[in-house]
Amino acid sequence: MTRHEEKRQHHRFDMAYPIRLFTRGGEELAASQTVNISQGGTLFVLPADQLADLDQTVNVTISMPETSYKSDKVVDFACQADVVRRNDDQDDTRVAVALAFSRPLEFTARV
């Protein structure tokens, strides 16, 4: 078990959902897709040039399918999140960013 796995409180799902990041004032900073997500946080990849404006606390909107049976409806989950890790070893142009949500997301992943 790795050090990061020992710290995790929520199970992570490898799911790609649209994610948008905003300043606390509401200005959109970036848009991407999640690499994985849990009730406590998410990991996504950004172009390195978009990272400069990414503050320690951001507002996040993640668009996920509704969990009811055979629904095509998309639900937007919005909350504040803290940047907890930046991993720029993807390559010179992309950076992986890990966020911790300010409150747990209540969702059921559809796999």
N, CA, C and O of each residue as an XYZ file, in Angstrom:
444
protein
N       0.850     -1.183      0.000
C       0.000      0.000      0.000
C       0.892      1.241      0.000
O       1.829      1.336      0.792
N       0.595      2.198     -0.897
C       1.406      3.406     -0.966
C       0.958      4.403      0.089
O      -0.100      4.265      0.703
N       1.794      5.406      0.277
C       1.489      6.445      1.261
C       0.178      7.158      0.925
O      -0.611      7.450      1.824
N      -0.066      7.446     -0.381
C      -1.306      8.130     -0.774
C      -2.525      7.252     -0.524
O      -3.569      7.752     -0.106
N      -2.409      5.943     -0.775
C      -3.535      5.041     -0.537
C      -3.879      4.981      0.942
O      -5.050      4.856      1.301
N      -2.867      5.069      1.808
C      -3.118      5.026      3.245
C      -3.890      6.248      3.715
O      -4.657      6.153      4.673
N      -3.708      7.397      3.063
C      -4.374      8.638      3.454
C      -5.807      8.724      2.932
O      -6.611      9.475      3.483
N      -6.142      7.979      1.890
C      -7.453      8.093      1.261
C      -8.562      7.602      2.172
O      -8.460      6.557      2.813
N      -9.633      8.399      2.206
C     -10.804      8.036      2.999
C     -11.927      7.499      2.118
O     -12.862      6.873      2.617
N     -11.840      7.739      0.812
C     -12.906      7.371     -0.117
C     -12.330      6.552     -1.271
O     -11.194      6.771     -1.691
N     -13.118      5.617     -1.772
C     -12.706      4.809     -2.921
C     -12.679      5.673     -4.179
O     -13.588      6.472     -4.400
N     -11.657      5.520     -4.992
C     -11.537      6.257     -6.252
C     -12.057      5.416     -7.409
O     -11.870      4.200     -7.458
N     -12.718      6.106     -8.343
C     -13.233      5.478     -9.550
C     -12.535      6.095    -10.754
O     -12.451      7.319    -10.856
N     -12.034      5.273    -11.662
C     -11.433      5.764    -12.899
C     -12.560      6.141    -13.848
O     -13.040      5.313    -14.623
N     -12.975      7.397    -13.779
C     -14.104      7.891    -14.564
C     -13.724      9.232    -15.190
O     -13.103     10.076    -14.544
N     -14.100      9.415    -16.442
C     -13.831     10.666    -17.153
C     -15.115     11.490    -17.226
O     -16.039     11.161    -17.971
N     -15.156     12.558    -16.446
C     -16.289     13.479    -16.448
C     -15.775     14.876    -16.768
O     -14.656     15.216    -16.386
N     -16.570     15.700    -17.465
C     -16.164     17.080    -17.705
C     -16.026     17.835    -16.377
O     -16.883     17.729    -15.499
N     -14.940     18.595    -16.246
C     -14.701     19.395    -15.050
C     -14.337     20.807    -15.489
O     -13.567     20.998    -16.430
N     -14.900     21.793    -14.796
C     -14.570     23.202    -15.046
C     -14.102     23.819    -13.743
O     -14.642     23.534    -12.673
N     -13.090     24.669    -13.846
C     -12.514     25.322    -12.670
C     -12.708     26.823    -12.780
O     -12.531     27.410    -13.847
N     -13.075     27.436    -11.660
C     -13.354     28.863    -11.617
C     -12.608     29.498    -10.445
O     -12.306     28.836     -9.452
N     -12.318     30.794    -10.578
C     -11.803     31.532     -9.428
C     -12.931     31.660     -8.422
O     -14.088     31.383     -8.739
N     -12.601     32.075     -7.223
C     -13.658     32.297     -6.227
C     -14.577     33.431     -6.648
O     -15.699     33.539     -6.153
N     -14.107     34.278     -7.562
C     -14.925     35.364     -8.092
C     -15.791     34.954     -9.270
O     -16.592     35.755     -9.753
N     -15.644     33.704     -9.749
C     -16.496     33.197    -10.811
C     -15.888     33.185    -12.203
O     -16.543     32.741    -13.146
N     -14.646     33.661    -12.365
C     -14.001     33.656    -13.676
C     -13.516     32.244    -14.014
O     -12.831     31.607    -13.213
N     -13.877     31.762    -15.207
C     -13.464     30.403    -15.583
C     -11.965     30.360    -15.852
O     -11.431     31.173    -16.607
N     -11.295     29.392    -15.218
C      -9.852     29.225    -15.362
C      -9.490     28.166    -16.387
O      -8.578     28.355    -17.192
N     -10.207     27.053    -16.355
C      -9.837     25.929    -17.211
C     -10.986     24.941    -17.303
O     -11.900     24.938    -16.479
N     -10.914     24.109    -18.321
C     -11.851     22.995    -18.483
C     -11.034     21.765    -18.855
O     -10.048     21.858    -19.586
N     -11.454     20.619    -18.346
C     -10.715     19.387    -18.588
C     -11.656     18.207    -18.389
O     -12.876     18.369    -18.413
N     -11.086     17.018    -18.193
C     -11.845     15.814    -17.850
C     -11.175     15.159    -16.662
O      -9.948     15.156    -16.554
N     -11.972     14.609    -15.778
C     -11.393     13.904    -14.640
C     -10.693     12.636    -15.128
O     -11.106     12.017    -16.109
N      -9.626     12.267    -14.422
C      -8.949     10.987    -14.643
C      -9.552      9.969    -13.685
O      -9.855      8.835    -14.057
N      -9.717     10.411    -12.435
C     -10.425      9.601    -11.441
C     -11.131     10.536    -10.479
O     -10.829     11.728    -10.410
N     -12.078      9.976     -9.735
C     -12.885     10.796     -8.835
C     -13.319      9.955     -7.641
O     -13.520      8.746     -7.753
N     -13.459     10.615     -6.502
C     -14.013      9.984     -5.306
C     -14.919     11.008     -4.642
O     -15.060     12.130     -5.129
N     -15.528     10.626     -3.540
C     -16.348     11.592     -2.812
C     -15.494     12.699     -2.213
O     -16.007     13.777     -1.916
N     -14.213     12.457     -2.031
C     -13.340     13.438     -1.394
C     -12.497     14.276     -2.316
O     -11.935     15.282     -1.883
N     -12.386     13.892     -3.600
C     -11.531     14.664     -4.494
C     -11.467     14.078     -5.885
O     -12.155     13.108     -6.202
N     -10.624     14.684     -6.717
C     -10.486     14.239     -8.098
C      -9.089     14.529     -8.611
O      -8.364     15.358     -8.061
N      -8.728     13.832     -9.672
C      -7.475     14.056    -10.384
C      -7.823     14.349    -11.830
O      -8.672     13.680    -12.418
N      -7.162     15.359    -12.411
C      -7.376     15.699    -13.813
C      -6.068     16.230    -14.375
O      -5.127     16.502    -13.629
N      -6.012     16.375    -15.688
C      -4.805     16.853    -16.360
C      -5.124     18.153    -17.078
O      -6.160     18.288    -17.729
N      -4.199     19.119    -16.942
C      -4.334     20.421    -17.599
C      -3.124     20.693    -18.472
O      -2.037     20.182    -18.203
N      -3.300     21.501    -19.526
C      -2.122     22.015    -20.217
C      -1.301     22.854    -19.229
O      -1.866     23.595    -18.425
N       0.009     22.739    -19.291
C       0.885     23.418    -18.330
C       0.687     24.930    -18.331
O       0.835     25.565    -17.286
N       0.355     25.523    -19.479
C       0.196     26.977    -19.527
C      -1.064     27.458    -18.813
O      -1.169     28.651    -18.528
N      -2.014     26.592    -18.514
C      -3.213     26.983    -17.770
C      -3.006     26.900    -16.265
O      -3.840     27.373    -15.494
N      -1.912     26.308    -15.851
C      -1.682     26.086    -14.429
C      -1.313     27.360    -13.684
O      -1.530     27.443    -12.475
N      -0.764     28.350    -14.370
C      -0.284     29.563    -13.708
C      -1.387     30.268    -12.927
O      -1.130     30.819    -11.856
N      -2.607     30.257    -13.448
C      -3.719     30.946    -12.799
C      -4.434     30.091    -11.762
O      -5.372     30.562    -11.120
N      -4.011     28.856    -11.587
C      -4.684     27.954    -10.663
C      -4.237     28.238     -9.239
O      -3.100     27.950     -8.865
N      -5.135     28.803     -8.450
C      -4.855     29.171     -7.062
C      -4.953     27.933     -6.177
O      -5.231     26.834     -6.658
N      -4.725     28.120     -4.894
C      -4.809     27.003     -3.957
C      -6.250     26.563     -3.700
O      -6.492     25.392     -3.409
N      -7.205     27.482     -3.802
C      -8.621     27.148     -3.636
C      -9.367     27.591     -4.885
O      -9.219     28.727     -5.335
N     -10.167     26.691     -5.442
C     -10.917     26.986     -6.660
C     -12.357     26.521     -6.488
O     -12.656     25.684     -5.637
N     -13.232     27.070     -7.297
C     -14.590     26.557     -7.403
C     -14.600     25.562     -8.558
O     -13.990     25.802     -9.600
N     -15.288     24.455     -8.367
C     -15.267     23.352     -9.318
C     -16.693     22.966     -9.691
O     -17.575     22.927     -8.833
N     -16.916     22.681    -10.967
C     -18.173     22.097    -11.425
C     -17.834     20.833    -12.208
O     -17.060     20.874    -13.164
N     -18.415     19.715    -11.798
C     -18.211     18.439    -12.471
C     -19.565     17.970    -12.987
O     -20.529     17.884    -12.227
N     -19.635     17.667    -14.279
C     -20.878     17.211    -14.904
C     -20.875     15.693    -14.958
O     -20.014     15.080    -15.590
N     -21.864     15.091    -14.278
C     -21.947     13.631    -14.189
C     -23.342     13.178    -14.593
O     -24.314     13.911    -14.405
N     -23.447     11.967    -15.151
C     -24.780     11.460    -15.490
C     -25.601     11.195    -14.235
O     -25.075     10.766    -13.208
N     -26.887     11.457    -14.338
C     -27.784     11.153    -13.225
C     -27.761      9.647    -12.975
O     -27.620      8.862    -13.913
N     -27.897      9.250    -11.735
C     -27.746      7.832    -11.401
C     -29.029      7.022    -11.513
O     -29.003      5.804    -11.332
N     -30.142      7.669    -11.805
C     -31.371      6.887    -11.925
C     -31.311      6.010    -13.180
O     -30.598      6.318    -14.135
N     -32.049      4.948    -13.157
C     -31.997      3.929    -14.199
C     -32.293      4.497    -15.587
O     -33.328      5.129    -15.797
N     -31.385      4.271    -16.524
C     -31.517      4.640    -17.938
C     -31.799      6.124    -18.156
O     -32.509      6.478    -19.097
N     -31.275      6.972    -17.332
C     -31.455      8.404    -17.519
C     -30.278      8.970    -18.309
O     -29.130      8.588    -18.083
N     -30.568      9.876    -19.231
C     -29.514     10.565    -19.974
C     -29.262     11.954    -19.408
O     -28.463     12.713    -19.958
N     -29.924     12.286    -18.334
C     -29.794     13.604    -17.728
C     -28.417     13.757    -17.086
O     -27.895     12.821    -16.481
N     -27.837     14.945    -17.226
C     -26.543     15.256    -16.620
C     -26.774     16.190    -15.444
O     -27.556     17.137    -15.531
N     -26.087     15.913    -14.346
C     -26.198     16.724    -13.140
C     -24.854     17.402    -12.898
O     -23.808     16.758    -12.972
N     -24.883     18.701    -12.609
C     -23.661     19.432    -12.282
C     -23.474     19.468    -10.776
O     -24.342     19.942    -10.042
N     -22.333     18.964    -10.320
C     -21.954     19.062     -8.914
C     -20.995     20.233     -8.786
O     -19.994     20.295     -9.500
N     -21.288     21.155     -7.893
C     -20.438     22.329     -7.708
C     -19.994     22.415     -6.259
O     -20.787     22.208     -5.341
N     -18.720     22.723     -6.061
C     -18.201     22.908     -4.709
C     -16.857     23.619     -4.777
O     -16.306     23.828     -5.858
N     -16.341     23.985     -3.619
C     -14.980     24.502     -3.533
C     -14.037     23.338     -3.349
O     -14.411     22.295     -2.812
N     -12.797     23.526     -3.804
C     -11.789     22.479     -3.654
C     -10.422     23.118     -3.476
O     -10.164     24.222     -3.957
N      -9.559     22.408     -2.780
C      -8.177     22.849     -2.583
C      -7.253     22.042     -3.478
O      -7.388     20.824     -3.594
N      -6.308     22.738     -4.112
C      -5.273     22.059     -4.886
C      -4.331     21.411     -3.878
O      -3.692     22.108     -3.090
N      -4.241     20.082     -3.898
C      -3.396     19.380     -2.928
C      -2.128     18.816     -3.553
O      -1.171     18.500     -2.847
N      -2.119     18.690     -4.877
C      -0.919     18.159     -5.517
C      -0.897     18.549     -6.988
O      -1.924     18.561     -7.666
N       0.304     18.867     -7.460
C       0.547     19.113     -8.884
C       1.676     18.198     -9.305
O       2.732     18.172     -8.672
N       1.461     17.462    -10.351
C       2.432     16.468    -10.789
C       2.815     16.784    -12.227
O       2.117     16.387    -13.160
N       3.917     17.495    -12.410
C       4.270     17.929    -13.760
C       5.154     16.937    -14.499
O       5.772     17.303    -15.499
N       5.231     15.704    -14.043
C       6.049     14.737    -14.752
C       5.287     14.017    -15.871
O       5.781     13.030    -16.415
N       4.099     14.496    -16.216
C       3.366     13.934    -17.358
C       4.209     14.099    -18.627
O       4.518     13.117    -19.303
N       4.566     15.301    -18.935
C       5.503     15.695    -19.984
C       5.641     17.202    -19.857
O       5.164     17.776    -18.877
N       6.268     17.849    -20.799
C       6.499     19.289    -20.679
C       5.247     20.123    -20.889
O       5.230     21.302    -20.536
N       4.208     19.544    -21.450
C       3.039     20.339    -21.807
C       1.824     20.091    -20.930
O       0.870     20.867    -20.976
N       1.834     19.023    -20.128
C       0.656     18.675    -19.325
C       1.030     18.487    -17.860
O       2.134     18.054    -17.531
N       0.076     18.824    -16.989
C       0.286     18.700    -15.545
C      -0.930     18.013    -14.930
O      -2.067     18.406    -15.192
N      -0.694     16.992    -14.116
C      -1.778     16.346    -13.372
C      -2.024     17.146    -12.097
O      -1.078     17.508    -11.398
N      -3.281     17.420    -11.797
C      -3.658     18.218    -10.628
C      -4.635     17.408     -9.779
O      -5.620     16.876    -10.291
N      -4.353     17.318     -8.479
C      -5.246     16.632     -7.539
C      -5.958     17.678     -6.692
O      -5.331     18.603     -6.176
N      -7.264     17.527     -6.552
C      -8.085     18.426     -5.736
C      -8.717     17.658     -4.590
O      -9.087     16.493     -4.740
N      -8.838     18.319     -3.443
C      -9.612     17.797     -2.310
C     -10.845     18.680     -2.172
O     -10.727     19.894     -2.004
N     -12.028     18.075     -2.242
C     -13.271     18.836     -2.132
C     -13.454     19.351     -0.712
O     -13.047     18.700      0.251
N     -14.073     20.529     -0.586
C     -14.317     21.113      0.736
C     -15.377     20.336      1.511
O     -15.415     20.387      2.740
N     -16.231     19.623      0.796
C     -17.223     18.742      1.419
C     -17.360     17.528      0.508
O     -17.199     17.651     -0.706
N     -17.649     16.375      1.064
C     -17.748     15.173      0.226
C     -18.863     15.288     -0.809
O     -19.961     15.755     -0.508
N     -18.564     14.859     -2.019
C     -19.592     14.786     -3.051
C     -20.470     13.580     -2.775
O     -19.973     12.505     -2.439
N     -21.746     13.754     -2.912
C     -22.686     12.640     -2.765
C     -23.051     12.177     -4.159
O     -23.839     12.824     -4.849
N     -22.482     11.061     -4.575
C     -22.792     10.532     -5.893
C     -22.630      9.022     -5.885
O     -21.994      8.446     -5.003
N     -23.226      8.399     -6.896
C     -23.049      6.974     -7.121
C     -22.463      6.828     -8.511
O     -23.099      7.205     -9.496
N     -21.267      6.289     -8.602
C     -20.616      6.140     -9.906
C     -21.312      5.059    -10.709
O     -21.596      3.975    -10.199
N     -21.584      5.362    -11.970
C     -22.178      4.385    -12.873
C     -21.049      3.806    -13.706
O     -20.462      4.503    -14.533
N     -20.745      2.534    -13.490
C     -19.621      1.904    -14.205
C     -20.103      0.925    -15.247
O     -19.291      0.310    -15.938
